[in-house]
């Protein structure tokens, strides 16, 4: 298992190194950062001064080596917008996004796994049909439209929850419900499909023939063998939410990194954009690494493949 983890960790390091190269060159390809940062009425002297302060007057390979070295130390420069270290700005917003992502995944898992198993155990039943309709409705519903409807009903008319901000349940419920609608629909269908494939296999018949309780057969055998796609989905959803549920964060005024990246782009704050991309990419790589390790524990054959 140690060799498996080490191999995956090396792959992750190569991914991050490649992403650092992409971030650097994309930043330079979209235009001269100094021109984009300065107002339209800036003088040529101001332009040259800013280029020199940013190191943009150096050869490109020197700039890249400086950028890579500073990135390894966590130094992406100061935010042009807030005049504080860019990495600090990102880290200040990161807990809000992680809080929202974790709550969404917990709610999705608590609803989807029991519901998906119930549907798999009674296919084509009334519960299965109603669940299918609800799931497809949630999957096909636009996120921004659902967010606005929830605000109109539960915040404006009923006054139960807050429309924007960051804090306790009154702030959390509506964003989490909005994000969970799509996740619950997809994961419930995934659990149902995975469990249906396992229930009909020969080892399930053998387990029942040994006299095991149905609960043990379902949860100890079928659910574990069906867990690989579920773990994949959970990892993907966490990565997507960490990457920034931009629409939801903007609509609900949630101070996460999704909202931050939009503000940074509007204000042409390149240090914050670069720090945001690198931090998010590092988290996604770590999430994928954890998912790979979980694969190895669920199915020992994977770690030797």
C-alpha positions in Angstrom: 0.0 0.0 0.0 2.9 2.3 0.7 4.3 1.9 -2.8 0.8 2.6 -4.2 0.5 5.8 -2.2 4.0 6.9 -3.1 3.3 6.3 -6.8 0.1 8.4 -6.7 1.8 11.1 -4.8 4.5 11.4 -7.5 1.8 11.6 -10.2 0.2 14.4 -8.1 3.4 16.4 -8.0 3.8 16.2 -11.7 0.3 17.4 -12.2 0.9 20.4 -10.0 4.2 21.2 -11.7 2.4 21.1 -15.1 -0.4 23.3 -13.8 2.2 25.9 -12.6 3.6 26.1 -16.1 0.1 26.5 -17.6 -1.0 29.2 -15.1 2.2 31.2 -15.8 2.0 31.1 -19.6 -1.8 31.6 -19.8 -1.4 34.7 -17.6 1.1 36.1 -20.1 -0.9 35.0 -23.2 -4.1 36.9 -22.3 -2.2 40.2 -22.5 0.3 42.4 -20.8 -0.6 42.2 -17.1 0.8 45.7 -16.5 -1.5 47.1 -19.2 -4.5 45.3 -17.8 -3.8 46.4 -14.3 -3.4 50.1 -15.0 -6.2 52.5 -15.8 -6.7 53.7 -19.4 -5.3 57.1 -18.6 -2.0 55.8 -17.1 1.2 57.3 -18.3 4.1 55.5 -20.0 6.2 56.1 -17.0 3.7 54.5 -14.7 3.5 51.5 -17.1 7.3 51.0 -17.1 7.5 51.4 -13.4 4.8 48.7 -12.9 6.5 46.3 -15.3 9.8 46.7 -13.5 8.1 46.2 -10.1 6.4 43.0 -11.3 9.6 41.7 -13.0 7.9 41.8 -16.4 10.9 43.5 -18.0 13.0 40.3 -17.4 13.4 37.5 -20.0 10.4 35.1 -20.0 12.4 32.1 -18.7 13.7 34.2 -15.8 10.2 35.3 -15.0 9.0 31.7 -14.9 11.8 30.6 -12.6 11.0 33.4 -10.3 7.3 32.6 -10.3 7.9 28.9 -9.7 10.3 29.6 -6.8 7.9 32.1 -5.2 5.0 29.7 -5.7 6.9 27.0 -3.8 7.3 29.4 -0.9 3.6 30.4 -1.1 4.4 33.9 -2.4 2.2 35.1 -5.2 2.7 38.7 -4.6 0.3 41.2 -3.1 -3.3 41.6 -4.1 -3.7 44.7 -6.2 -7.2 45.1 -4.9 -6.6 44.6 -1.2 -2.9 45.3 -1.0 -2.3 42.2 1.1 -0.6 38.9 0.2 -2.6 37.2 -2.4 -2.4 33.8 -0.7 -3.7 35.3 2.5 -6.7 36.6 0.6 -7.5 33.2 -0.8 -7.0 31.4 2.5 -9.4 33.9 4.2 -12.1 32.8 1.7 -11.3 29.1 1.6 -13.0 28.0 4.8 -16.4 29.4 3.6 -16.2 27.3 0.5 -15.0 24.2 2.3 -17.9 24.6 4.8 -20.4 24.8 2.0 -18.9 21.9 0.2 -18.7 19.6 3.2 -22.3 20.4 4.3 -23.6 19.7 0.7 -21.7 16.4 0.4 -22.9 15.2 3.9 -26.6 16.0 3.0 -26.2 14.4 -0.4 -24.8 11.2 1.1 -27.3 11.0 3.9 -30.2 11.2 1.4 -28.8 9.4 -1.7 -27.3 6.2 -0.3 -30.4 5.0 1.7 -32.8 6.1 -1.1 -30.7 4.5 -3.8 -30.5 1.2 -1.9 -34.2 1.3 -1.3 -34.9 1.8 -5.0 -32.5 -1.0 -5.9 -34.2 -3.4 -3.6 -37.6 -2.7 -5.0 -37.1 -1.8 -8.7 -40.0 -0.5 -10.7 -42.0 0.1 -7.5 -43.9 3.2 -6.7 -41.0 4.5 -4.6 -38.6 3.8 -7.4 -40.8 5.6 -10.0 -41.4 8.7 -7.8 -37.7 8.9 -6.8 -36.7 8.7 -10.5 -39.0 11.6 -11.4 -37.7 13.7 -8.5 -34.1 12.9 -9.4 -34.4 13.8 -13.0 -36.2 17.0 -12.1 -33.3 18.0 -9.8 -30.7 17.1 -12.3 -32.4 19.1 -15.1 -33.2 22.2 -13.0 -31.0 25.2 -13.6 -29.1 26.1 -10.4 -29.6 29.8 -10.7 -33.4 29.4 -11.2 -33.7 27.1 -8.2 -31.7 29.5 -6.0 -34.0 32.4 -6.9 -37.1 30.3 -6.3 -35.8 29.2 -2.8 -35.0 32.8 -2.0 -38.4 34.0 -3.1 -40.3 31.3 -1.1 -38.3 30.7 2.0 -36.5 34.0 2.5 -38.8 36.7 1.1 -42.3 35.3 1.6 -41.8 33.0 4.7 -38.8 34.8 6.2 -37.3 31.6 7.5 -33.7 32.0 6.1 -31.3 34.8 5.1 -30.8 35.7 1.5 -27.1 36.4 1.7 -24.1 36.2 4.1 -22.1 33.6 5.9 -22.8 32.0 9.2 -25.2 29.5 10.9 -28.1 27.5 9.6 -30.1 30.6 8.6 -27.4 31.4 6.0 -26.4 27.8 5.1 -29.7 26.1 4.4 -30.6 27.7 1.0 -27.2 27.4 -0.6 -26.8 23.8 0.5 -30.3 22.9 -0.8 -29.6 24.6 -4.1 -26.3 22.7 -4.6 -27.7 19.4 -3.2 -30.6 19.3 -5.7 -28.4 18.2 -8.6 -26.0 16.1 -6.5 -28.8 14.1 -4.8 -30.4 13.3 -8.1 -27.2 12.1 -9.7 -25.9 10.2 -6.7 -29.2 8.4 -6.0 -29.4 7.1 -9.6 -25.7 6.1 -9.3 -26.3 4.2 -6.1 -29.4 2.5 -7.5 -27.6 1.4 -10.7 -24.5 0.1 -8.8 -26.6 -1.8 -6.3 -28.7 -3.4 -9.0 -25.6 -4.7 -10.7 -24.3 -6.2 -7.4 -27.6 -7.7 -6.2 -27.9 -10.1 -9.1 -24.3 -11.5 -8.8 -23.5 -15.0 -7.8 -21.7 -14.1 -4.5 -24.9 -12.5 -3.2 -26.7 -15.9 -3.7 -23.8 -17.6 -1.9 -24.0 -15.2 1.0 -27.7 -15.7 1.4 -27.2 -19.5 1.2 -24.7 -19.3 4.1 -27.6 -18.0 6.3 -26.4 -14.4 6.5 -29.0 -11.8 7.4 -30.3 -9.8 4.5 -29.0 -6.6 6.2 -25.5 -8.1 6.3 -25.7 -9.3 2.7 -26.7 -5.8 1.5 -24.5 -3.6 3.6 -21.4 -5.8 4.1 -21.2 -7.3 0.7 -23.2 -5.5 -2.0 -22.7 -2.0 -0.7 -18.9 -2.4 -0.4 -18.6 -3.8 -3.9 -20.8 -1.0 -5.2 -18.8 1.7 -3.4 -16.2 2.4 -6.1 -18.4 4.5 -8.3 -19.9 6.2 -5.2 -16.4 7.2 -3.9 -15.6 8.5 -7.4 -18.8 10.6 -7.4 -18.2 12.0 -3.9 -14.6 12.9 -4.9 -15.8 14.6 -8.1 -18.5 16.5 -6.3 -16.2 17.8 -3.6 -13.6 18.8 -6.2 -16.4 20.6 -8.2 -17.6 22.5 -5.1 -14.1 23.4 -4.0 -13.4 24.6 -7.5 -16.1 27.2 -6.8 -19.8 27.0 -6.9 -19.6 30.4 -8.5 -23.3 30.9 -9.3 -24.5 29.9 -5.9 -21.9 31.9 -4.1 -22.6 35.0 -6.1 -26.4 34.7 -5.8 -26.3 34.1 -2.0 -23.4 36.5 -1.3 -21.4 33.6 0.1 -17.9 34.8 0.7 -16.1 31.8 -0.8 -13.4 31.4 -3.4 -15.9 31.2 -6.2 -17.1 34.7 -5.5 -13.4 35.8 -5.0 -12.3 34.6 -8.4 -15.1 36.5 -10.1 -14.2 39.7 -8.2 -10.5 39.2 -8.9 -11.2 38.8 -12.6 -13.3 42.0 -12.7 -10.6 43.9 -10.9 -7.8 42.4 -12.9 -6.1 41.2 -9.7 -3.6 38.7 -11.3 -1.8 37.7 -8.1 -5.1 36.6 -6.5 -6.2 34.8 -9.7 -2.9 32.9 -9.8 -3.0 32.1 -6.1 -6.6 31.0 -6.3 -6.0 28.6 -9.2 -2.9 27.0 -7.6 -4.7 26.6 -4.2 -7.8 25.1 -5.8 -5.7 22.8 -8.0 -3.7 21.6 -5.0 -6.9 20.8 -3.1 -8.3 18.9 -6.1 -5.1 16.9 -6.5 -5.2 16.0 -2.8 -8.9 15.0 -3.1 -8.1 12.8 -6.0 -5.2 11.3 -4.1 -7.4 10.5 -1.2 -10.0 8.9 -3.5 -7.2 6.8 -5.0 -6.1 5.6 -1.6 -9.7 4.8 -0.6 -10.0 2.7 -3.8 -7.1 0.7 -2.6 -8.7 0.0 0.7 -12.1 -0.9 -0.8 -10.7 -3.2 -3.5 -7.2 -4.5 -2.7 -6.7 -5.5 -6.4 -6.5 -1.8 -7.4 -3.3 -1.2 -5.4 -1.5 -3.8 -7.4 -2.7 -2.8 -10.8 
